[in-house]
Amino acid sequence: MASLFHVIATASRHISQKDRTSALKGTAAFLTAATLVSLILTSIAVLIVGERDWLSALILAIALPLILITPLLFLFSTRLIALDRHNRELQQAAREDHLTGVFNRPHLLGMLERELALSQRHNYNVSVLLLEIGDFSQLLDEQGRHVGEQALQQFADCIAEKIRESDLFGRFDGAQFLLVLPHTSFEDATRMGEGLRAIAANLKLNGRIQDDGTRPVVRISAKIGAASTENSGRNLNSLLNEADYSLYQNRNERRDKIVMPDD
């Protein structure tokens, strides 16, 4: 019990105005119900006992919950609501990339491991696409960190809008993202990769302000490597290594499979 009160007291540091508003609404609802119950029970007692000063009894029945319960209930519920919100924020931060809002690498790899285990049990294919923003280092050198972060955010949003609800998508490393496609063959994955590459090619960013006051239009290209349990088996490292090797080939050999040459 002491540890519970310690945790609740600690949560007071994270209380927001929204938490106080939610606590106030909850407190008002609880007190309304408590007052009604108190009035009913007091009325029954007055009728049974025959109390002459029934008005004072009813006023006391209303005043006691308001005076005794309201302050304690409000403070307690405020801290509980703040604690719950803070815990949800921590859980969200543990699984999401802080910049793009998609899954981060540890959470994504954990989900991929579970998906591979399920695919082994139920005998279905899992494919992955390793997506990379082309020439990202050059983009940072020429346009700066701010434009680079915008590129990551828009790229992640663009891909997330086009995938299925059952797909898993997250930031893998730097300018690389990993897309996990359950129940998807290698052929279907490569076809989807080509579609995503074409969509990413239409993204445009406002570049850094130049000396003449203009902002150049910056385009994003995607390099994509694919792998599937059809060819690589259901070992996590083997699958990722195959996707990384495919990305390496597409990046350096500029093949027209998965990643087509830039126009």
Beta strands, then each sheet from edge to edge (+ up, - down):
strand 1: 126-133
strand 2: 168-173
strand 3: 176-182
strand 4: 204-206
strand 5: 217-219
strand 6: 222-228
sheet 1: 2+ 3- 1+ 6-
sheet 2: 4+ 5-
end
